[in-house]
Amino acid sequence: MGFEEVLKETRLRCSEYDPEITGSVRAWKWGQSLSKISEPAQMWRYVRLNTAVTWLALAIPVPGSERVLGEPLMTDEEVIRWLLADWWNLGGVQLRAMYEMGA
């Protein structure tokens, strides 16, 4: 499978859990645990977190990354929310697809 097919398949596999994951991340408060969600959604939330940590280690630029890698315009709490809710759709799912391809 080529990259576009893997990307499409990765988006499709996680898309049904997006509202559940995003809702839990948006409701999260600093110093508290993330809310309990269904097991598949928890797995995909972990995938988002793991992918974000990988991205931060590699420092691959994606739209909006200057908020995290440059002078932060957001609090730490907002950055974590952005990574787990918004960044996933900007670059996370692409990075995950590359990982799944073995790149």
C-alpha positions, 0 to 999 in steps of 0.5 A, a space after each residue: 500500500 502507498 502512503 495515501 492509502 495508509 493515511 486514508 486507512 489510518 484516518 478511517 480506523 480512528 475517525 469514529 473515536 475522534 469525538 470521544 477523544 476530543 471531548 475527553 481532552 477538552 474537558 480535562 483539567 490540569 492536574 487531573 486524570 483524563 476521563 475514562 472513555 471506551 477502550 478503543 478510544 483510550 487506545 487511540 488517545 494513547 496513539 495520539 499521545 505517543 505520536 505527539 511525543 515522537 513528533 516533539 522529539 523529531 521537531 517536524 514542522 506542521 501548521 501551528 507548531 510554532 505555538 509549541 516549538 517557538 515562543 509559546 502563545 498558550 499555557 502548558 494545559 492548552 498545548 497538551 489539549 492542542 496536541 491531543 485534539 487539534 494537532 492530530 488532524 494537522 500532522 499527527 495522523 500523517 506521522 502515524 501513517 508513516 510509522 505504520 508504513 515502517 518509515 
